[in-house]
Amino acid sequence: MSKAILKFIRLSPTKARLIAREVQGMNAELAMASLEFMPNKGAKVISKVIASAVSNGGFEPEEVVVASCRVDAGPVLKRFTPRARGSASGIRKPTSHIIVEVAKAAKKED
């Protein structure tokens, strides 16, 4: 089993979790191929983390499965935008930590 961690990515954890749930338990090669055609920013980022986890273990993508794909909340960047009559309104820019673990796939017996 090998893992890869990407920290402080400027992506909302809720948006990234939608993608992470899709790839859990998938073959790594199939997961990266399906993420390539998703229009979300999170899909591209998670695909790179899966590729990194596969590479970290020295595996080939077709021989491993995505054991777990977890997205944790990182710190929130707080910014302000001017509003009417001299007041200000807050803007929250969330960040995420993405953790992917890949493991050897169980061989099928015929």
C-alpha positions in Angstrom: 0.0 0.0 0.0 1.3 3.4 -0.9 -0.2 6.9 -0.4 0.1 10.5 -1.6 -0.9 13.7 0.1 -1.7 17.0 -1.5 -2.1 19.8 1.0 -3.4 23.4 0.8 -5.0 23.1 -2.6 -7.4 26.0 -3.3 -10.5 23.9 -3.8 -13.6 23.6 -1.6 -13.6 20.3 0.4 -17.3 19.7 -0.4 -16.7 20.0 -4.2 -13.6 17.7 -3.9 -15.5 15.1 -1.9 -18.1 14.6 -4.6 -15.2 13.5 -6.9 -13.4 11.5 -4.3 -16.5 9.3 -3.6 -16.7 8.4 -7.3 -13.2 6.8 -7.5 -13.0 4.9 -4.2 -12.6 1.2 -4.8 -11.9 1.7 -8.6 -9.0 0.4 -10.5 -6.4 3.2 -10.6 -6.1 3.2 -14.4 -9.9 3.3 -14.8 -10.2 6.0 -12.2 -7.6 8.3 -13.9 -9.2 7.7 -17.3 -12.7 8.6 -16.0 -11.4 11.7 -14.1 -9.8 13.0 -17.3 -13.2 13.6 -18.9 -14.9 15.2 -15.9 -15.3 19.0 -16.2 -14.5 19.7 -12.5 -11.3 21.3 -11.3 -11.3 18.7 -8.5 -11.2 15.8 -11.0 -7.9 17.0 -12.5 -6.3 17.5 -9.1 -7.4 14.1 -7.7 -6.2 12.4 -10.9 -2.7 13.8 -10.3 -2.8 12.7 -6.7 -3.8 9.1 -7.7 -0.9 9.1 -10.3 1.5 10.2 -7.6 0.3 7.5 -5.1 0.8 4.8 -7.8 4.2 6.1 -8.6 5.2 6.3 -4.9 4.6 2.6 -4.6 6.4 1.7 -7.8 3.3 0.1 -9.2 1.7 0.1 -12.6 -1.8 1.7 -12.7 -3.6 -1.4 -13.9 -2.4 -3.6 -11.0 -3.7 -1.4 -8.1 -7.0 -0.1 -6.8 -7.8 3.1 -5.0 -8.2 1.9 -1.4 -9.2 5.2 0.0 -9.5 8.8 -1.2 -10.1 11.3 1.6 -10.6 15.0 1.5 -10.0 17.0 4.7 -10.7 20.7 5.2 -7.6 23.0 5.3 -7.4 26.6 6.5 -9.8 29.2 5.1 -8.4 32.3 3.5 -10.5 35.3 4.6 -10.8 38.2 2.3 -13.1 41.3 2.1 -14.9 43.0 -0.7 -16.3 46.6 -0.5 -20.0 47.1 -0.2 -22.3 50.1 -0.2 -22.0 53.0 2.2 -18.4 52.2 3.3 -19.1 48.7 4.7 -17.4 45.4 3.7 -18.6 41.9 3.1 -16.5 38.8 3.8 -15.3 36.2 1.3 -14.2 32.8 2.4 -11.7 31.0 0.2 -11.5 27.4 1.5 -8.5 25.0 1.0 -8.4 21.2 1.1 -6.0 18.4 2.0 -6.4 15.4 -0.3 -5.1 11.9 0.8 -5.1 9.0 -1.6 -4.1 5.4 -0.7 -3.7 2.7 -3.3 -3.3 -1.0 -2.7 -2.6 -4.1 -4.8 -5.7 -5.6 -6.4 -6.8 -9.1 -5.4 -6.1 -11.5 -8.3 -9.2 -13.1 -9.8 -9.2 -16.9 -9.9 -10.9 -18.6 -12.8 
